[in-house]
Amino acid sequence: MSHSPIPTPHINAQEGAFAETVLMPGDPLRAKFIAENYLENPVLVNNLRGVQGYTGTWKGKRVSVMASGMGCPSIGIYSYELFNFYDVKNIIRIGSAGAVSPELKLKDIVIGMTAYTNSGYVNSFGFDGNLAPCCSYELLSKAVEAGKKLDCNVVCGPIYSSDVFYTGRNMQPELWDFGILAVEMEAAALYLNAARAKKNALTICTISDSLVTGEELSGEERQIGFRNMMEMGLSIA
C-alpha cells in the first residue's frame, strides 16, 4: 500500500491532530454544531474544501468530529485517509436515513449491522464474489447498551447504502422484503474501508424521512435535531 504524506490531498490536518475515534456526520455544519455544543476546548484541525474537522474532549476523553460529505465516494476518501494515514482506530458515522420499515418513526435511531448497497464503490476492491460490509461488533455492542439509556426507539439491523437519492421509483417494498430497516448513502464504503484497514466502524442514523408515509424532517431539524444520536456516538467514542 502506498502512503500519502501528511497533510493528505483531502485533509490538511497535521500528524496527531485526530483522536483515535472520529464521529463522522455528513454535513460540515453538523460537525461544527457537535464541536461547539458537546466538545470541551474544540480545535479546528481541518477545513480543506469546507469539510470541517475538530478535536476536543468529551467527559475527559479525546474525541474528533469531521464531516464526510454525501455518498460512498466522499466518505470513502475521508475514511480511507483517516484510517490509513492519521492512525484513526474507530469511525462512527452519525447521519440521517429514510425509513424502509413501516415500524420506524421520525427521529427513531437505526444502528446498521450490515450495509447492502448498489454502489460501484465495492468494485474497486477487486473481490471475486459479493462483498457483505458489516460493522464492528465492539462498537455495535457499546451502542446497543448506550441506546438502552435513551428515551427513544433504537433498532439494529441491515441498512441500504444507495448511490442514488432521486430514484424516480419507490424502492421501499423490495427493500423491506429483505428486512432492510432504512436507506442512506455512506455506510457500505465506510465498512469496507474499515475491513481492509483492520479498523472499526459503525453507522448510527436518525430517521429523517419515511419511504412508507412520506413524512420528513426540515433541513434545520436534520442539522441540529439529532441530539440522541450525537450523544450515543459520543458515549461510545
Buried (B, 14 or more C-beta within 10 A) or exposed (E): EEEEEBBBEBBBBEEEBBBBBBBBBBBBEBBBBBBEEBBEEBEBBBBBEEBBBBBBBBEEEBBBBBBBBBBBBBBBBBBBBBBBBBEBBBBBBBBBBBBBBEEBBBBBBBBBBBBBBBBEBBEEEEEEEEBBBBBBEEBBEBBBEBBEEBEBBBBBBBBBBBBEEEEEEEBBEEBBEEEBBBBBBBBBBBBBBBBEBEBBBBBBBBBBBBBBEEEBBEEEBBBBBBBBBBBBBBBBB
